[in-house]
Amino acid sequence: MSVDTPEEHRMLQELVARFVDEQLMPLEPHVIAREVAGEHPRLTEAEEAPLLGKCRELGLWGLDAPEEFGGANLPAVALMAVIPPG
């Protein structure tokens, strides 16, 4: 079964992919180094704060949350394009 993805959902998917490539992937070596050193493999506050700000700036904050709570209230089909299965 083939499903045509609306243009706005494809644009969101591309935005999320760019965000991951440009913002998250550069942090990966630091997280891995902490894990190898026996520390908890997570982002530090200094790493996380700018990411959260960038998410809000790009409209990637609360994608599934209702608009009245500051979210984007995206339908499930739009979320499927950006949330990996798992």
N, CA, C and O of each residue as an XYZ file, in Angstrom:
344
protein
N       0.842     -1.174      0.000
C       0.000      0.000      0.000
C       0.886      1.235      0.000
O       1.798      1.343      0.819
N       0.633      2.139     -0.884
C       1.408      3.362     -1.005
C       0.635      4.510     -0.379
O      -0.577      4.626     -0.558
N       1.336      5.349      0.349
C       0.709      6.505      0.982
C       1.430      7.754      0.499
O       2.655      7.844      0.587
N       0.676      8.710     -0.006
C       1.263      9.983     -0.407
C       1.380     10.869      0.816
O       0.399     11.112      1.519
N       2.586     11.347      1.064
C       2.834     12.219      2.200
C       2.587     13.660      1.783
O       3.170     14.125      0.804
N       1.729     14.381      2.511
C       1.506     15.788      2.181
C       2.819     16.576      2.228
O       3.726     16.241      2.990
N       2.907     17.606      1.420
C       4.109     18.426      1.325
C       4.529     18.980      2.686
O       5.718     18.981      3.007
N       3.582     19.445      3.483
C       3.928     20.020      4.790
C       4.557     18.971      5.713
O       5.412     19.302      6.534
N       4.140     17.719      5.582
C       4.720     16.654      6.405
C       6.121     16.305      5.908
O       7.009     16.009      6.707
N       6.319     16.340      4.590
C       7.664     16.105      4.045
C       8.613     17.217      4.482
O       9.774     16.960      4.801
N       8.116     18.449      4.496
C       8.947     19.577      4.927
C       9.339     19.424      6.395
O      10.473     19.718      6.774
N       8.405     18.966      7.213
C       8.695     18.732      8.627
C       9.738     17.633      8.779
O      10.664     17.752      9.581
N       9.584     16.575      8.012
C      10.535     15.471      8.058
C      11.937     15.965      7.675
O      12.920     15.583      8.310
N      12.033     16.795      6.662
C      13.328     17.342      6.235
C      13.910     18.263      7.304
O      15.118     18.252      7.543
N      13.056     19.060      7.949
C      13.514     19.948      9.019
C      14.088     19.144     10.180
O      15.148     19.477     10.710
N      13.389     18.092     10.568
C      13.857     17.244     11.668
C      15.172     16.563     11.285
O      16.084     16.479     12.107
N      15.274     16.083     10.063
C      16.513     15.435      9.611
C      17.685     16.410      9.647
O      18.783     16.047     10.070
N      17.456     17.649      9.204
C      18.525     18.664      9.259
C      18.903     18.979     10.706
O      20.082     19.137     11.022
N      17.903     19.070     11.582
C      18.158     19.344     12.992
C      19.030     18.239     13.597
O      19.990     18.519     14.315
N      18.693     17.008     13.304
C      19.483     15.883     13.820
C      20.910     15.954     13.291
O      21.868     15.829     14.055
N      21.050     16.154     11.980
C      22.386     16.202     11.372
C      23.225     17.370     11.886
O      24.408     17.208     12.185
N      22.609     18.543     11.985
C      23.360     19.753     12.307
C      23.509     20.020     13.796
O      24.505     20.604     14.222
N      22.533     19.600     14.592
C      22.545     19.938     16.015
C      22.880     18.751     16.928
O      23.634     18.900     17.889
N      22.325     17.589     16.630
C      22.509     16.437     17.517
C      23.765     15.631     17.217
O      24.524     15.296     18.127
N      23.981     15.325     15.966
C      25.113     14.462     15.604
C      26.468     15.025     16.049
O      27.336     14.247     16.446
N      26.683     16.341     15.998
C      27.972     16.861     16.493
C      28.202     16.593     17.990
O      29.342     16.623     18.453
N      27.140     16.336     18.736
C      27.272     16.071     20.172
C      27.562     14.602     20.467
O      27.981     14.259     21.572
N      27.342     13.746     19.493
C      27.500     12.312     19.707
C      28.878     11.921     20.243
O      28.944     11.127     21.181
N      29.982     12.440     19.692
C      31.293     12.039     20.227
C      31.468     12.375     21.708
O      32.122     11.635     22.443
N      30.883     13.496     22.144
C      30.988     13.888     23.548
C      30.213     12.936     24.456
O      30.681     12.562     25.531
N      29.036     12.556     24.009
C      28.210     11.625     24.788
C      28.895     10.261     24.858
O      28.939      9.636     25.918
N      29.423      9.805     23.734
C      30.122      8.511     23.703
C      31.360      8.561     24.595
O      31.644      7.596     25.305
N      32.096      9.662     24.570
C      33.290      9.794     25.422
C      32.913      9.706     26.894
O      33.635      9.098     27.684
N      31.792     10.307     27.268
C      31.349     10.216     28.667
C      30.994      8.780     29.023
O      31.301      8.315     30.120
N      30.356      8.087     28.112
C      29.996      6.692     28.363
C      31.244      5.838     28.519
O      31.316      5.005     29.423
N      32.221      6.035     27.654
C      33.472      5.270     27.722
C      34.193      5.553     29.045
O      34.845      4.671     29.605
N      34.071      6.775     29.531
C      34.714      7.161     30.791
C      33.936      6.663     32.010
O      34.337      6.918     33.145
N      32.835      5.961     31.785
C      32.055      5.415     32.893
C      31.012      6.375     33.424
O      30.373      6.101     34.440
N      30.834      7.502     32.745
C      29.821      8.470     33.157
C      28.493      8.141     32.483
O      28.425      7.305     31.582
N      27.445      8.813     32.935
C      26.137      8.604     32.327
C      26.151      9.214     30.919
O      26.506     10.382     30.761
N      25.775      8.451     29.912
C      25.821      8.953     28.533
C      24.605      9.819     28.187
O      23.684      9.376     27.501
N      24.626     11.031     28.664
C      23.533     11.961     28.349
C      24.106     13.343     28.081
O      25.292     13.593     28.292
N      23.260     14.214     27.623
C      23.691     15.582     27.361
C      23.859     16.332     28.667
O      23.129     16.103     29.632
N      24.835     17.232     28.685
C      24.991     18.109     29.841
C      23.965     19.235     29.726
O      23.359     19.418     28.671
N      23.772     19.982     30.800
C      22.869     21.137     30.748
C      23.332     22.132     29.696
O      22.518     22.707     28.973
N      24.643     22.334     29.612
C      25.196     23.276     28.640
C      24.950     22.820     27.203
O      24.845     23.653     26.303
N      24.858     21.527     26.980
C      24.573     20.999     25.644
C      23.065     21.001     25.357
O      22.628     21.276     24.239
N      22.298     20.690     26.384
C      20.856     20.526     26.199
C      20.104     21.846     26.041
O      19.199     21.942     25.212
N      20.459     22.848     26.811
C      19.726     24.116     26.789
C      19.632     24.729     25.393
O      18.540     25.112     24.975
N      20.749     24.834     24.655
C      20.626     25.402     23.304
C      19.768     24.544     22.366
O      19.092     25.070     21.482
N      19.801     23.230     22.564
C      18.984     22.352     21.727
C      17.496     22.592     21.959
O      16.710     22.651     21.014
N      17.126     22.727     23.214
C      15.719     22.975     23.534
C      15.270     24.314     22.965
O      14.164     24.433     22.440
N      16.135     25.320     23.073
C      15.822     26.625     22.495
C      15.657     26.544     20.986
O      14.743     27.146     20.422
N      16.541     25.802     20.337
C      16.475     25.644     18.889
C      15.204     24.888     18.494
O      14.574     25.219     17.489
N      14.828     23.882     19.276
C      13.582     23.157     19.008
C      12.392     24.108     19.033
O      11.531     24.066     18.153
N      12.353     24.953     20.034
C      11.245     25.916     20.133
C      11.275     26.887     18.960
O      10.241     27.186     18.363
N      12.461     27.372     18.636
C      12.628     28.327     17.541
C      12.141     27.739     16.209
O      11.516     28.437     15.411
N      12.425     26.477     15.980
C      12.069     25.821     14.726
C      10.639     25.268     14.708
O      10.179     24.768     13.681
N       9.945     25.355     15.831
C       8.595     24.804     15.900
C       8.569     23.311     16.115
O       7.587     22.646     15.784
N       9.642     22.779     16.669
C       9.738     21.342     16.914
C       9.454     20.994     18.377
O       9.826     19.917     18.843
N       8.822     21.869     19.071
C       8.536     21.661     20.488
C       7.089     21.217     20.646
O       6.179     21.877     20.144
N       6.874     20.125     21.328
C       5.516     19.659     21.613
C       4.721     19.363     20.359
O       3.578     19.801     20.223
N       5.317     18.626     19.449
C       4.655     18.361     18.175
C       3.297     17.695     18.340
O       2.387     17.933     17.546
N       3.155     16.864     19.364
C       1.883     16.162     19.559
C       1.007     16.808     20.621
O      -0.111     16.351     20.860
N       1.495     17.859     21.259
C       0.729     18.530     22.314
C      -0.303     19.489     21.706
O      -0.068     20.070     20.647
N      -1.430     19.647     22.375
C      -2.451     20.585     21.884
C      -1.905     22.018     21.828
O      -1.045     22.400     22.622
N      -2.417     22.790     20.885
C      -1.966     24.170     20.705
C      -2.175     25.012     21.951
O      -1.359     25.884     22.249
N      -3.257     24.767     22.687
C      -3.531     25.580     23.884
C      -2.478     25.372     24.973
O      -2.412     26.146     25.928
N      -1.660     24.337     24.833
C      -0.570     24.093     25.771
C       0.783     24.403     25.152
O       1.820     24.017     25.692
N       0.776     25.100     24.021
C       2.026     25.500     23.388
C       2.580     24.514     22.385
O       3.704     24.671     21.910
N       1.805     23.504     22.063
C       2.261     22.494     21.117
C       1.805     22.774     19.702
O       1.163     23.787     19.424
N       2.147     21.858     18.814
C       1.794     22.000     17.406
C       0.535     21.222     17.042
O      -0.038     21.442     15.974
N       0.097     20.316     17.915
C      -1.116     19.529     17.700
C      -1.127     18.827     16.337
O      -2.134     18.825     15.630
N       0.014     18.235     15.991
C       0.106     17.547     14.703
C      -0.664     16.235     14.724
O      -0.728     15.565     15.755
N      -1.241     15.872     13.602
C      -1.934     14.581     13.531
C      -0.925     13.430     13.553
O       0.259     13.617     13.275
N      -1.412     12.262     13.884
C      -0.553     11.076     13.989
C       0.205     10.806     12.700
O       1.362     10.387     12.740
N      -0.426     11.038     11.564
C       0.247     10.756     10.293
C       1.462     11.662     10.104
O       2.455     11.234      9.516
N       1.408     12.887     10.582
C       2.564     13.796     10.496
C       3.656     13.336     11.448
O       4.838     13.383     11.106
N       3.274     12.895     12.634
C       4.256     12.431     13.617
C       4.972     11.173     13.144
O       6.138     10.962     13.480
N       4.300     10.351     12.384
C       4.910      9.123     11.882
C       6.118      9.445     11.006
O       7.049      8.645     10.917
N       6.108     10.590     10.372
C       7.212     10.966      9.483
C       8.461     11.396     10.246
O       9.562     11.381      9.695
N       8.291     11.780     11.518
C       9.446     12.313     12.249
C       9.849     11.526     13.483
O      10.961     11.699     13.983
N       8.981     10.672     13.984
C       9.303      9.886     15.178
C       9.695      8.488     14.746
O       8.889      7.771     14.153
N      10.933      8.089     15.039
C      11.364      6.759     14.620
C      10.612      5.666     15.375
O      10.254      5.844     16.539
N      10.376      4.538     14.713
C       9.698      3.441     15.402
C      10.602      2.887     16.507
O      11.828      2.911     16.391
N      10.013      2.415     17.522
C      10.865      1.858     18.549
C      10.119      1.488     19.718
O      10.696      0.997     20.689
